[in-house]
């Protein structure tokens, strides 16, 4: 019997656990380690953040779900990886620390035959002084708890607007190297929708602030899309959405610090500015969760397994090269670590070889450009591919059998407002592939038959349907494995 340990139970980790439990859970041992007792469908946190959904609608308990497919669950966080064994262990092992209230603070070691690092990101609010809900002055929608607090604050401001006050709402990215612009992009439109529903939009100023070079970059270097039979750019697409809703925008911005009611930021041209606000939701930059690695003798080898940002190095080309030389071959396919063939990193946990958008710095040396998005559809696709490879390696395959390069996969983004099936709307955009492939598609780097954008009620219905479909699938309801990931 082999043992597969999965660190993390987000979209990617839970996808890998679902399939491995189904395929090999009766013959081999599958263990999931996650500091959170509940699974969260993160995309719908946006609706929690405006009071359109409750926490219960976007979460569920993990342990009962895993029992269905013979997966053991430990509510704990990973501390260190020991890929060569040591300290009395002949086999590779991980050290974990329990977060379960019944065992909080206790540590344990778990040996493994295969390890999947699906730890996701650390929400690095500390990178910008004053950022975040815990110790800062901005709200967040990155977790259900954050989203609940964001909505409570939002409703306070809506009440003030109804009483005749004026308010400024600022949404966007809280650092020059943020990713996940799409979540903030969707949230600002939900705020706009909530304000219109409350009849107070005319007394509110909405401002978008982002590290994108142009609107619609989304960490993918921008895209060309077909819309209504015409070719346009994501810049024009995004600008038209903002302009139609009277949303101001500031791009090429790095937030340097946040004080009560005041955002300080630097622009790509090197100038410094201030922006007053009453309510602000700024996405933090992501970093690795801080896993350490040690060899058999106990020497620290963290820098061999992880990039400086804390994400795990896999089968990608990490050699520095000019922007003009970046290409699809740089990107990982199997997500297997180079030295230890029984370790994989999936979802946000793997280190990208380089950004997709061009790296830009201000005259002051500040990098102000998005890092690559790896959430949602790419995370699930990667998780399933790695699970399939491990299944086949357990059955005798010498190397990974499945690939999931972001230069060979597409993604869909549905930025929906409201949850009413008749009043909502959505900006829908699909991209194929995520990483531009100028060898196959020399003009735009993407397949224009599969890259398009539309706005309307149909996209809103799609987002609402997908919310229920993905939670149904994640809860292992009947027929879950035949549904698309």
N, C-alpha and C positions, 0 to 999 in steps of 0.2 A: 504493500500500500504506500502510495506517495502522498506527500502533504503539500498543498498549495496554500500559501498565505497571501492574502490581499490586504494591503494597508490602505484603507480609505473606502468609503461607500457613497461617493457622490455619483454623478451620472456615469462616469467611466468605470469606476470600481464596482458599482452595483450591476452594471451591464455584464462585466466579466464574471461576477459572482453568480448571476442568474444562469448564465449559460454553462459555466463549469459545474454548478450544482446539478443542473439538469443532465448534463452529459456524463459526468464522472463522479457525482456526489455519493453514489452507492458503493463504488469500488475504491475510491480514493478519498482522502480527507481534505475538505476545503474549509479554510478559516478566514473570516473577515474581521479585521480590526479597525474600528472607527471610534473616534472620541464622542460622536453624537449617537444617541439612542434612536433618533428619528431620521428617516430619509426625507429630503426636501426637493421638490420640483422647483428649482431655482427660478426659471423663467417667469413663473406666476407670482413670485414675490412682488413683482411690479404692481399687481392688482391688490395685494395685501397692503402695499404702501399707499394706496389711495382709498382703502376701505371697501373695495369691491369684492374681496375674498377674505376669509378668515385663515388663521394659521392651520386649523384642522383640515382645510381644503387643500393645502399644499404640502402636507407632511403625513407620515405614518410611521409606526413603530417597526424597526427592522427585525428584531429577534424573532417574532412570530412568523414573519415572511420567510426567513432563512430556514426555519424548521421544516417548511414544506419541501425543500429540496436538499435536505441533509447537509446544510452549511452551518458550521459553528460560528457564533458571533461573540466577539469580545468588545465591550464598550471600553476602549482604551486608545491611547495615542502611541504611535511608534516613536521610539527614542533613538535607536541605533540599529545598523545592519552589520552583521559579521559574516561576510560571504565565504570566509575560509574556516569558519568554526573558531575554536580556541576557548580559553577559560573553561576547560572541562567538557567542551562540546566537540565531538568529532565531525558533526555536520554543520552546515551553515545555519545561522539562527538570527532572529531579531529580538531586541529587547523592547518591551512595551510597558507603559504605565497606565494603570486603570483610571478612568474618569467616572466609571459607574459609582454612584454614591456609596454603595455597599462595600466597595473595595478601593475607594479613591486614594491615590498616592502609592498603592502597592505596585511593585514591578515584577515582571515575569519574563522568561525567555521562551521563545517558540522556535523549534527547529523547522526547517523547510527543505523541500526538494525544488520547488519553484516559488519565486517571490514576485508579486506584482506590486509595484509602487504606484498607487492611485491616490496619493495623499492630497492632491489638489494644491491650492495656493494658501499661503498665509496672507490675510488681508492686511497689507502693510501700511496701516494708517499712520504709524510713527514716522514714515518717510517725509511727511509734511507736517510741521508743527501746527497744532490746532485742528487737525483733520480727524473726523470720525465722531461717532456718537458716545463712545466711552469716556474719553478724556478731551475731546475736541468740541467744536462748535457747529459741526455739520451732521446731517443724518445719513443713513445708508439704507439700501434695500438688498444688501448682499446675503442676509440671513432672515428667516422669518421674524425673529425678535427685533432685528433692526427695522424691518419693514413695518411692524406694528407700531414702533415708536415714531417712525417717520409719518405714518398716517395720523397718529395722535397730535403731532405737532402741526401737520397740515390742516387738520380740522380746526385747531385753535386759530390759525390764521384766516381760514375761511369765515369763521365766526366774527373775527375782527373786521374783515372786509364787508360782511353784511351789516356791521354796525357803522360803516362809513369810512373805515381806515383805508390807507393805501399800503400796498405790500410789494416787495421785490423778491422774486423767487429765482434762485440761481441753481442750475443743474448742469452736470458735466463730469469732467475728470479732475482729480485733485492732485495731479503730479504730471510732470512732463513725459514720463515713461509709462503711463497707464495703458491698459488694454480694456476690453469690455465696454467700449463706447456705446455699443448697441443697447445695453441695459439702461444707461442714462438717457439715451436718445428716446427710448420707449417711455421712460418715466416722465420726461418733460411734457410729452403729449398727453399722458394720463392726467398730469396736473392741469394742463390746459382744459382738458375735457371736464375734469371735476369742477374747475372754476366756472366754466360755462353752464354746467348743470346747476350750479348754485346761484347763477345769475350775477356773479361778481367779477367776471373776467375783465370788465372795463376799468376796474380799479387796481388791477394787478399788472406788474411788469414782469415778464418772463425773459430770462437771459440764459443762453447756452454758452458754456465755456469749455474749450477742449484743446487737447494737445495735437489734434489733427492739423496737417498743413492746410487742407481745405475741408469743408464740410463733406461728409460722405466718404472719407478715407476709411474709417472703421478698422484701422490697423491692417488693411489689405491693399494699401497703396491706391485706394479708390478703384472703381470699376466702371466700365461702359456697360450700359444696359439697354435692352429694347423695351420701350414703353408705348403702348398703343400703336405699334407698328413702326415707330420711329426710334432711331438711335440717339441716346443721350448719355450724359455722365452721371455718376452718383452724386457729384458735386451739385449739378443743376437740380437733380431729383431731391436732394436733401434741402437745398436752399429754397426750393419752391414750397416744400412742406413747412419750413420755418416762416417764410414770408406770408403764406396763406393764413397762418395762425398768429401773426404779429409777434413772433418770437425773435428777439435780438440774438446775434451770435458773435462770439469772440473765439477765434481759432489761433493756432500756433502759440498756445499759452501754457506756461508751467506755473502752477500755484505754488508759491514759495512759503506762505504761511496763512493761517486763518485766525483772525481775532474775532471776538464777539461782534457780529454784524459787519465784518469787513474782511474781504478776500484780497490778499496781496498776490500779484502775479507778474511774471516776466514774460515778455514776448520774444519770438524768435529773432527779432531785430535788436535785442539787447536792452530794450527799454523796460522800465518798471511802472506798474500801474496799481490802482486800488479800485475795488468794486464793493459798494455797500449792499447788504442783503438783509432780509428778514428771515428767510427760509432757504436752506441750501442742502442739496444732496449731491455730493461729489464722490465718484467711484475712487477707491484707493488703488495704488499700484499693487501688483502681486509679487510675491517672493516665495521661495521654497519654504516648507514648514520647519526646516532646521534639523532634518535627520542627519546623524553622524554615521560614519563608517569606519570600521577597524579591521586590521588583518589578524591572522592567527596569533601573532605575537602581541597583539593589543595596540599596535601603532596606528595612529590616525591616518586613514586613507580617504578621508572625505573629499579632498580635492581631486582624487582620481575618479570617483563615481559621480560627483556633482559639479555643475558649473558654479561660478562665483555667486550667481543669484539664488543658489539653493535648489535648482531643478536638476533632475538626473540626466546625465549624458547617455545617449543611446546610439543607434546606428546612423548617425548623421555626420555631415562634414563640418566640423567646428573650426576648421582652419580659417584664419582671417583672410578676407579677400575684398577687393573693391566691389562696390554696389553693382557695377556693370557686369561682374562675373558671377553674381548670385544666380542660382538656377534651381530647377526642380530636383536635380540629382543630389543637391545638398540635404534634402529633407529625409527624415527617417522613414523606413518602410515597415520594419518588423518590430521596432521599439525594444529590441533586445540590447542589453548593455554590452559593450565591446569585449570586456575581459571576463565577465561572469555570465555565461550563456544561459543560466537559469534565473536571471533577473531581468524583468521588463519594467518599463515606466510608461504609463498611459495617461490620457487626458492632459490636464494642465501640469501634471507632475514631470513630464519630460521637458528637457531643455531644447528650445528651438535653435537651429544652427545660426540664425540671424533674423532680424525683423523682415517683414514683407514690405512695409513702407520704408522708404529711404531714411537712413539715420541723418538727422539734422541737428546742428548745435548752434546756439546763440553766440554772439561775439564774446560772451562771458564764459563760454565753455559748457553751458547747460544743454544737455540733450533734451530736445523737445520734439518727440516723434513717437507714435504709438508702437507698442510691442504686439506680437502676433496674437490673434484670438484663437483659442483652442477649446472653447466651451460648446455645449449643445451637441449638435449632430456630429461634428468631428470626434468629440470625446466618446460618444456611444459607438461610433464606427470603429474607432481604434480599440476600444475595450472588447468588442466582439471578435475582432481579428486576432488579438492576442490570446483570448480565451480559446479560440479555435486552434491556434498554433500549439498551445500547451496541451490541449486534448490530443492532438496528433502526435506530439512529442512523447506523451505518456504511452501512446500506442506504437512507438518505435521510430517515429521520424527523427532524423538526426538534427534537423534545423527547422526554424519556423516555416510553416507552410502557407501562411496568409500574410498579406501586406495591406497597409492602409495609409499610403502616403497622402499628405494634405495637398500635394501637387497632382493627385489623381482622384480626389473626391470633391464633391460639391457641398454646399451648405445653403440653408434657407433661413432668412431672418424675417420674423413676423412681428412688427411693432404695432401692437393693437391698443386701442383706447376704449375704456369702459368694458363691462362684462354683459351688458344687455344685448340680446341677440338682434334687436331691431335698431338700437341707437348707436352701436359701436361702429368703428371703422378701423382700418389697418393699412399700414404701408408694408407691402410684401416685396421682398427682394431675394432672388436666388442667384447663386454664384457658382460657376463650375469652370475650373477648379478653384479652390480657396487660394492656393499659391499659384501665381501666374505661370503659365507654361507657354513661353514665346517660341519654343521649338515646334510645338504642335499647332499653336494658334498665333502666328507671327504678328498679326495686326493689333490685337488687343490683349493677347495673353490668355484669353478665356473663350470658351465655346459660346457664341452669341445666341445659339438656339436654346441654350440652357441657362443663360444669364439675363434676367429681366426684372423689371420692377413695376408694380401697380399699386394703386390706392383705392380702397373701397370696402364695402361691407363684406364681400366674399372672403377677403383675407382675414377679417375679424372673425367670421364664422370658423375659418380654418384654425386660427389660433385657439379659439374656444374648444373646438372639437379635439385638437391635439392635446390640450391640457388634460382632458378626460381620458383620451386614449393612452397617453404615456403613463399616467398614474395607474390606470387599469393594468397596463403591461408591467409596470414596476412592482405592483402588488401581486403579481403572478396569478392573475385571474385566468379562468379557463381560456385556452387558445393564445396565451400571451406570446409564446415563442414564434407564432406565425405572423405577428404584427411587425411592421417595419420599425427599426430602431432610429 
